[in-house]
Amino acid sequence: MNRILKIIVLNKKRIIGLLLLLVTVFLFVYNDAFLYPKTIVRITRVENVFQEEREGPNGEIEKYYSQQLAGKVLNGSHKGKEVEISNTYSSSGIQNERYYLFDQVFVTVDSGGKQGSILGKKRDMHLVMLAVVFLVLLFSINKKQGGLIFISLLINMLIFMFVLYRYGEGDDLVLLAFIMMLVFSVFTLLFAGGFHKKTLVAIISTVLTTLLCYGIYEIVVLTGNRIPYEMMDYVVSPGDLSDLFLTGVLMGSLGAVMDVSISIAAGVSEIEKTSPDITIADLVKSIREMGYDIMGTMISVLFFTYISGGIPLVIIKIKNGYTLYHLIHFHLIFEIIRFLMGAIGIVLAIPVAGFCSALFLHSQSIRCSGKMIKENLKDIKRWMSIGRNKK
Amino acid sequence: MILTLFVILFFLMLFVGGNRGLDSFFALLRTIIAFTINVYLVAWGLPAVPVTLIICIFCVVTVLYFQNGVNDKMHAAAISVGIVVGIVILTAGPLLWRAGIGGYNEIEQYEEISMYLSADLSISMAAVSLAAVVLGLLGAVMDTAVAITTAVNEVYVNNPQLSQRELMLSGLHVGRDILGTTVNTLFFAGLGESIMLAVLFMRNEDDLATILNSKSLFQELSGILVGGIGCLFIIPLSSILIAGFLKKSPIKFDDFSR
């Protein structure tokens, strides 16, 4: 406890600075209504009245409440006026929204300027708070590394948006996706590993593994049952759903594959640095050892990350009487395929990255391959001279 | 399709990992079963957040203690995971609640399927969404914690005269190396998941104000951001805890035999 207090006292300036930053950002996004063209109301009075009970499909009792809200308009032509809004919500909140005191909401105000109806909650404040806390933590753990990660995330976002824009203009999605993934892996790995041979190895192994994943995916899709793409969340246009899904799947596994590749390449380059005379057999052994450690935990990371996103909808569907089989094959199928492809990518990346780093980073194999290339060149020269003699 | 991929995954894990690959595969199966039980318990009407906490404890125990043994490094990892999950529920929970994370978002609300699914289920969807965020964070947080505590333990075994402070610093140092890759994994997983949503925003020609305040974007991003925050927060926490554990208690013999 004393130690923590000491740390706080020592870093007083920095901590106060961070707190000031947080408060400033919070105050700004709390009062940024002037930036919006839509009318925004801050709710200043809430009255909830119980309305009725409705029975659900399994005898659940859902309680409905009506809300009488009053709030102050924060921007636009009605600024400063008070408007009355009415709303209903239920205990589950599946299809409706409950509003609390001091919430900010987008509204349309009727011509009299007294009554309003809600369009939606203003969520930028909450989103910005989460993002700012994330960035503050990122930078406080390590300024340099945090900055690099931040820049690489930013660049990747921009590339992603640019690719979406090109796709909107009508370019072929799969081709774009492959170019995008190449650019992603080059940038991300350069930022993670710096200008070093291990980065090159990691890039090569990432590209190879992603191509292998793509091959497996295509074969399985061709031989298996049709995927019910129309059941996907956020269905846009029925034409290219399979391509969109494929891009998402490969992109998801790309992150994990890059992670494994750079870990193994960095590990091998570290081993080469400390013991340059290591034999190929020992090297393979330590690559396998690294692989074991990565595999289990990375796969469970992907599992939790992907499948948890589907929980809310799945619970609604279970309550409505869907069976487990139906859920897995028609509703959770997209999350499950994303997860399985990511896991396959992780496991594949271990031997591929190991092979690439042994080939490029292991000094003995470099010597060997150098010798081989020299001899091949000699052979080629000999063949060429034979050809010339024949003429 | 799913079955084929699952079989491919099984054989790959077997070939690449051998016996330990098999172990990881069974650990994955255990997690899947725990997950399914969790979903069904919540669907039967038990409160979402407490049930999820119990399942979290089960996952922590099986993943940490069954796979890595009962020792100081796992105690430190388990305690730091517990603290992070607690802090996330206490701080991010109210924030997500107030932001209205639960229920259908603008897009799902007008999809065909939500028209004929009953909405009178009397389960608080905000609590379910919070539980989903906590579960989503759990994997990445456990991964980071275990990586740090095992690395610090390794440093300590090779160099037992290091002080508590030096051990903590070495934990932070390892954390920096892990940081980038974990954040990237989460980031790309999220990007791959949200590509459909991004295309939809583009097709609808929504303006930035609409996108920033939409529930759909918030639901996608909050999981990734909270996961990232958890991963970052656990780096100093688990470093401090493992340093404390190693310096207070005498070294156990099973640490040497490993």
Interface residues (C-beta under 8 A of the other chain):
Chain A: L35 Y36 P37 K38 R54 E55 G56 P57 E60 I61 E62 K63 S90 S91 S92 G93 I94 Q95 N96 E97 R98 Y100 D103 F106 G120 K121 K122 R123 D124 H126 L127 M129 L130 A131 V133 F134 L137 L138 I141 N142 Q145 G146 L148 I149 S152 L153 N156 F160 L164 Y165 Y167 G168 F184 T188 F191 A192 I216 V220 V221 T223 G224 N225 I227 M232 D233 Y234 V235 V236 S237 L244 F245 T247 G248 V249 L250 M251 G252 S253 L254 G255 A256 M258 D259 I262 S263 A266 R288 G291 Y292 M295 G296 T297 M298 I299 S300 V301 L302 F303 F304 T305 Y306 I307 S308 G309 I311 P312 L313 V314 I315 I316 K317 I318 K319 N320 L324 I328 H329 I333 I336 I337 R338 L340 M341 G342 A343 I344 V347 L348 I350 P351
Chain B: M1 I2 T4 L5 F6 I8 L9 L12 M13 V16 G17 G18 R20 G21 D23 S24 A27 L28 T31 I32 F35 T36 V39 Y40 V42 A43 G45 V63 Q67 A92 L95 L96 R98 A99 G100 G102 G103 Y104 E106 I107 E108 Q109 E111 S114 L117 S118 A119 D120 L121 S122 I123 S124 M125 A126 V128 S129 A131 A132 V133 L135 G136 L137 L138 G139 A140 M142 D143 V146 A147 L172 G175 R176 D177 L179 G180 T181 T182 V183 N184 T185 L186 F187 F188 A189 L191 G192 E193 I195 M196 L197 A198 V199 L200 M202 R203 A209 L212 N213 S214 K215 S216 L217 F218 E220 L221 S222 G223 L225 V226 G227 G228 I229 L232 F233 I235 P236
